[in-house]
Amino acid sequence: MMLRRWMAAGLVAVATAGVLNAVPATAQRPYDPTAQSLRALGQRHGLYVGTAVDMAALADPAEPRYREIVRDEFSTVTAENVMKWESLEPTRGNYDWSAADELVATARRNGQKVRGHVLVWHSQLPKWLTDGVADGSIDNAELRSILRRHITTVASRYRGKIWQWDVVNEAVSDPWDTPSTLHYKGFWAEHLGPGYVADAFRWARAADPTALLFYNDYNIEAFGSGDPANDKTQFVFDMVKGLLGRGVPIDGVGSQGHLGTQYGNYDTLQVADALHRFAGLGLSTAFTEVDVRSRLTDGVQAGDSEEINPRLQASAANFHVLLQACLAEPRCLSFTVWGFTDRHSWVPGTFDDPPQGLATIYDENYQPKRSYQLMKADLIYAGPPYVRTRATPKPRR
Ligand code: XIL
């Protein structure tokens, strides 16, 4: 009896794997994987492929390709800015939901899941809040209750509509900060102490019982020295392990994946190792903001192909490393790029001294770059036994 049940389960597994990897072909039209979208190819692995969405570009009548690519190539979307606190509550007590609602409605029309970004972050806070704290009119006790109200208000409004929430973003310092020993940094830690992280997850869970709750950060793609004093991945690992140990409802760790071709970066095995170790804690993972920028040297700006080509290739190689590692870890649920076209990328506006760019998978004219093709190849040439379909985690209570 036991044996038969076990065999039946095995057959179901084989059948499921068969369906997932089936190559639907007809006599008239042979199946051509290279003609499939990223979202369709991701589906073979249960992997969601996403992009951050710039709501101004999405609404621009002159940008039909932007809308088409968002709709056709991606199965999950993130609001690049419009779910941030300064956008949602520009003046105290007056929430403006219009742009965030529009994103959620668009995703629904397109059959896409939404990554909510972001409930708690030290950046892009409304001026009334930071000014109020600076001039002493908001004390720390009031600040804590304001944060609680914000998380509750936003998570409740979108209850049932958000797949993954970035509950806390970028809470940890970098080795180049002062002091260089890694620590909880920024506005919230300074005023409320590190305990705000656990509070935020508990408040988010109380408001939304179904979303997967994520901690999100950059420079945590791979482990370094293993010393939490200078290895940010280790610091975050210890932090989330501690949260789990105290029963805090955290479901996942988001690795932003903002890389640059001028840095050393990582290989697939290092990145896969990091994802496996987070998975070993029982957490999901995701790449949440991937882009790989390059220096726009004089030669690049003058169109010198000898300077441009190696940068495009190095950028593609880094997209490939992160995607291949994600595919190799069944608890890596989604792979989101931070904008998909150099036409609408935050990189040139943010990293301008020296100028940087070329960070996304389509060029400024919406032509797919080598990085897009390499992502596609990764999704096509992957399968069991090393790449299996994704786990379906239950939100932690
Ligand atoms: C960036 C947006 O892309 C920009 O448009 C905005 O001006 C600043 O924020 N990490 C994050 C994202 O978590 O929210 C940031 O997005 C990029 C870095």
Boltz pocket constraint, residues with backbone or C-beta under 6 A from the ligand:
constraints:
  - pocket:
      binder: B
      contacts: [[A, 80], [A, 81], [A, 169], [A, 256], [A, 289], [A, 346]]
      max_distance: 6.0
